[in-house]
Amino acid sequence: MKRILLSLAFFAGIALSSIAQITTAPTSNLSVDEDTKLITYKEVVKETGTADDFYNRALTWINKTFPNPTDVTNIRDAKNAKLEGIARFKIHKYLPDSTKVDNGVISYTFSIEGKEGRYRYSFSKFNLKTQSYYPLERWLDSKSTYIDGYTNSNLLQVDEKIKELIVSLKESMKFKAKKDDSW
């Protein structure tokens, strides 16, 4: 009888430690705005160009980056060199048998603004597409009931995707000297 009780206690301990691992706070290094407490990636970048140059470069980047650039942008303000939009991407999870499956769609807002000699970008308002608004900040609270075994992986995928977009944006926004075509 003691062996059975010890065995049950042992397996209960293993089960509880597994649950504890699943519900621990996420460990990703997402950029969280101090004021809004929202996951936000933003920066002012000094670069050669005018506000019009930055607007045109950003528009070119959007057209290359998103399969539906017209649907993605909801503000195209050439006069004020400002572009804003809402985009999305899929996240995935791996099942215990290593099968990769969809784990949802992440939606976010972005804005790109240009001024003489600099431009500013912002990616924010990240949410999981569900029937009601589901902000990803719920996954950052260690006491949240929304944390599961895939939370860290989900947040890491968000971080990696946005950092890839930022690298791509910065490359597209760089000044490119025009080649002298006279001969």
C-alpha positions as CSV (number, residue, x, y, z in Angstrom):
1,M,0.0,0.0,0.0
2,K,2.9,2.4,0.8
3,R,4.5,1.6,-2.5
4,I,1.2,2.5,-4.3
5,L,0.9,5.7,-2.4
6,L,4.5,6.6,-3.0
7,S,4.1,5.8,-6.7
8,L,1.0,8.0,-6.9
9,A,2.8,10.8,-5.1
10,F,5.8,10.5,-7.4
11,F,3.7,10.6,-10.6
12,A,1.5,13.5,-9.2
13,G,4.8,15.4,-8.6
14,I,5.9,14.8,-12.2
15,A,2.5,15.9,-13.5
16,L,2.5,19.1,-11.4
17,S,6.0,20.0,-12.5
18,S,4.9,19.5,-16.1
19,I,2.0,21.8,-15.6
20,A,4.3,24.4,-13.9
21,Q,6.6,24.3,-16.9
22,I,3.6,24.9,-19.2
23,T,2.3,27.9,-17.3
24,T,5.6,29.7,-16.5
25,A,6.0,33.2,-17.7
26,P,7.2,33.7,-21.2
27,T,10.9,34.3,-21.7
28,S,11.0,36.2,-24.9
29,N,12.7,39.6,-25.2
30,L,9.9,41.5,-26.9
31,S,10.1,45.2,-27.1
32,V,7.4,46.6,-24.7
33,D,6.7,50.4,-24.6
34,E,7.2,51.9,-21.2
35,D,4.2,54.2,-21.5
36,T,1.6,52.1,-23.3
37,K,2.7,48.7,-22.0
38,L,2.1,47.4,-25.5
39,I,4.5,45.3,-27.5
40,T,6.0,47.9,-29.7
41,Y,8.9,48.1,-32.1
42,K,9.7,51.7,-33.0
43,E,12.7,53.8,-34.0
44,V,13.7,57.0,-35.6
45,V,16.4,56.3,-38.3
46,K,18.7,59.0,-39.7
47,E,19.1,58.5,-43.4
48,T,19.8,60.6,-46.5
49,G,16.6,61.8,-48.1
50,T,13.6,64.0,-48.1
51,A,10.2,63.3,-46.7
52,D,9.0,62.5,-50.3
53,D,12.0,60.1,-50.8
54,F,11.1,58.2,-47.6
55,Y,7.4,58.0,-48.6
56,N,8.3,56.6,-52.0
57,R,10.9,54.1,-50.5
58,A,8.4,53.0,-47.9
59,L,5.7,52.5,-50.5
60,T,8.1,50.5,-52.6
61,W,8.9,48.3,-49.6
62,I,5.3,47.8,-48.8
63,N,4.6,46.7,-52.4
64,K,7.5,44.2,-52.3
65,T,6.8,42.9,-48.8
66,F,3.1,42.3,-48.7
67,P,1.1,40.2,-51.2
68,N,-1.9,42.6,-50.9
69,P,-0.3,46.1,-50.5
70,T,-3.5,48.0,-51.3
71,D,-5.4,46.1,-48.6
72,V,-2.7,46.3,-46.1
73,T,-2.4,50.1,-46.1
74,N,-5.3,52.2,-44.8
75,I,-3.5,55.6,-44.9
76,R,-1.3,56.7,-47.8
77,D,-0.7,60.3,-47.1
78,A,2.0,61.5,-49.6
79,K,1.6,65.2,-48.5
80,N,2.6,64.3,-44.9
81,A,4.9,61.4,-46.0
82,K,2.9,59.0,-43.8
83,L,1.9,55.4,-44.4
84,E,-0.2,53.3,-42.0
85,G,-1.6,49.9,-42.2
86,I,-2.7,46.6,-40.7
87,A,-0.9,43.4,-41.6
88,R,-0.8,39.8,-40.5
89,F,1.2,36.6,-40.5
90,K,0.8,33.0,-39.4
91,I,2.5,31.4,-36.4
92,H,3.1,27.7,-36.1
93,K,3.6,25.0,-33.5
94,Y,5.2,21.6,-33.5
95,L,3.3,18.7,-32.1
96,P,5.0,16.0,-30.0
97,D,5.5,13.9,-33.2
98,S,7.3,16.9,-34.8
99,T,4.4,17.8,-37.1
100,K,4.2,21.5,-37.9
101,V,0.7,22.9,-37.7
102,D,-0.8,26.4,-37.9
103,N,-1.2,28.0,-34.4
104,G,-3.1,31.1,-35.4
105,V,-2.7,34.4,-37.2
106,I,-1.1,37.5,-35.7
107,S,-2.4,40.9,-36.7
108,Y,-0.5,44.2,-36.1
109,T,-0.5,47.8,-37.1
110,F,2.5,49.6,-38.6
111,S,3.3,53.2,-39.5
112,I,6.1,54.8,-41.5
113,E,6.7,58.5,-41.5
114,G,9.3,60.6,-43.2
115,K,11.0,63.9,-42.6
116,E,14.0,65.6,-44.0
117,G,17.0,63.4,-43.1
118,R,15.1,60.8,-41.0
119,Y,12.2,58.5,-40.9
120,R,10.3,56.8,-38.2
121,Y,8.7,53.4,-38.1
122,S,6.4,51.7,-35.6
123,F,5.0,48.2,-35.3
124,S,2.4,47.7,-32.5
125,K,-1.1,46.5,-31.4
126,F,-0.2,42.9,-31.9
127,N,-3.1,40.5,-31.4
128,L,-4.1,37.0,-32.1
129,K,-6.9,36.8,-34.7
130,T,-9.9,35.4,-32.8
131,Q,-13.6,36.2,-32.5
132,S,-12.8,38.9,-30.0
133,Y,-9.8,41.1,-29.6
134,Y,-6.9,39.1,-28.0
135,P,-3.9,41.3,-27.4
136,L,-0.5,39.4,-27.2
137,E,0.3,41.3,-24.0
138,R,-1.9,38.7,-22.2
139,W,1.0,36.2,-22.9
140,L,3.4,38.4,-21.0
141,D,1.7,38.2,-17.7
142,S,3.1,35.3,-15.7
143,K,-0.2,35.0,-13.8
144,S,-2.2,34.8,-16.9
145,T,-4.5,31.8,-17.7
146,Y,-3.7,32.4,-21.4
147,I,-0.2,30.9,-21.2
148,D,0.3,27.4,-22.5
149,G,3.2,25.2,-23.7
150,Y,3.4,27.2,-27.0
151,T,3.4,30.7,-25.6
152,N,7.2,31.2,-25.7
153,S,7.4,29.8,-29.2
154,N,4.6,32.1,-30.3
155,L,6.2,35.2,-28.9
156,L,9.6,34.2,-30.3
157,Q,8.0,33.8,-33.8
158,V,6.4,37.3,-33.4
159,D,9.8,38.8,-32.4
160,E,11.7,37.1,-35.2
161,K,9.1,38.1,-37.9
162,I,9.0,41.8,-36.9
163,K,12.8,42.0,-36.7
164,E,13.0,40.5,-40.2
165,L,10.6,43.1,-41.4
166,I,12.6,45.9,-39.7
167,V,15.8,44.7,-41.4
168,S,14.0,44.6,-44.7
169,L,12.5,48.0,-44.2
170,K,15.8,49.6,-43.2
171,E,17.5,48.1,-46.3
172,S,14.8,49.5,-48.6
173,M,14.9,52.9,-46.9
174,K,18.7,53.4,-47.5
175,F,19.8,56.1,-49.9
176,K,20.9,54.6,-53.3
177,A,23.1,56.9,-55.4
178,K,21.9,57.2,-59.0
179,K,24.2,55.8,-61.5
180,D,25.6,58.2,-64.1
181,D,24.2,57.0,-67.3
182,S,25.8,59.6,-69.6
183,W,28.4,58.5,-72.1
